[in-house]
């Protein structure tokens, strides 16, 4: 009778997923799996960095620190006039 699980002398096949090896699971870890890294903690750290970046962005916009002139893409006056005319259908 075929058996599935971690490879050993009494096993015919093994199912092992990257999530098991990388440690992205929270809670139950399959008993046949060995965790080589703690990606769950890294994902938590990255999420905290994303939140901090958005908070900094919001604060910069609210205080007018962003955008600075160097972040603004200028448009020639003639090009802007042509664009506005095209929006009006003419």
C-alpha positions as CSV (number, residue, x, y, z in Angstrom):
1,X,0.0,0.0,0.0
2,X,1.5,3.4,-1.0
3,X,2.1,5.9,1.8
4,X,2.5,9.7,1.7
5,X,4.6,11.8,4.0
6,X,8.1,12.8,4.8
7,X,10.6,10.7,2.8
8,X,11.9,7.7,4.7
9,X,12.4,4.0,4.1
10,X,8.7,3.4,4.7
11,X,7.4,6.3,2.5
12,X,6.6,6.3,-1.2
13,X,6.1,10.0,-1.7
14,X,6.5,13.3,0.0
15,X,4.4,16.5,0.0
16,X,6.4,19.5,1.2
17,X,5.4,23.0,0.4
18,X,7.5,26.2,0.4
19,X,5.2,27.6,3.1
20,X,6.3,24.8,5.3
21,X,10.0,25.3,4.7
22,X,9.9,29.1,4.8
23,X,7.9,29.3,8.0
24,X,5.1,31.4,6.6
25,X,2.5,29.3,8.4
26,X,1.0,30.6,11.6
27,X,-0.2,28.1,14.1
28,X,-0.2,24.5,13.0
29,X,3.0,23.2,11.4
30,X,3.0,19.9,9.6
31,X,4.9,17.3,11.7
32,X,6.8,16.2,8.6
33,X,8.1,19.7,7.9
34,X,11.3,21.4,9.1
35,X,11.2,25.2,9.2
36,X,14.4,26.8,7.8
37,X,13.4,30.5,8.0
38,X,10.8,32.5,9.8
39,X,9.1,34.4,6.9
40,X,6.0,35.1,9.0
41,X,8.1,37.4,11.2
42,X,9.6,39.0,8.1
43,X,6.1,39.6,6.6
44,X,5.1,41.2,9.9
45,X,8.2,43.5,9.8
46,X,7.5,44.4,6.2
47,X,3.9,45.2,6.9
48,X,5.0,47.5,9.8
49,X,7.4,49.2,7.3
50,X,4.6,49.7,4.8
51,X,2.3,51.3,7.4
52,X,5.2,53.6,8.6
53,X,5.9,54.7,5.0
54,X,2.2,55.5,4.4
55,X,2.1,57.5,7.6
56,X,5.2,59.5,6.6
57,X,3.6,60.1,3.2
58,X,0.4,61.3,4.7
59,X,2.2,63.6,7.1
60,X,4.4,65.0,4.3
61,X,1.3,65.8,2.2
62,X,-0.6,67.3,5.1
63,X,2.3,69.6,6.0
64,X,3.0,70.4,2.3
65,X,6.5,68.9,2.5
66,X,5.5,66.7,-0.4
67,X,5.4,67.2,-3.3
68,X,8.4,69.5,-3.6
69,X,9.1,71.3,-6.9
70,X,11.5,68.5,-7.9
71,X,8.6,66.0,-7.8
72,X,6.3,68.0,-10.1
73,X,6.3,67.3,-13.8
74,X,5.7,70.5,-15.7
75,X,3.6,70.8,-18.8
76,X,4.1,73.4,-21.5
77,X,1.3,76.0,-21.5
78,X,0.4,75.2,-25.2
79,X,0.2,71.5,-24.5
80,X,-2.1,72.1,-21.5
81,X,-4.3,74.4,-23.6
82,X,-4.5,71.7,-26.3
83,X,-5.4,69.1,-23.7
84,X,-8.1,71.2,-22.2
85,X,-9.5,71.9,-25.7
86,X,-9.6,68.2,-26.4
87,X,-11.5,67.5,-23.2
88,X,-14.1,70.0,-24.3
89,X,-14.4,68.2,-27.6
90,X,-12.7,70.8,-29.7
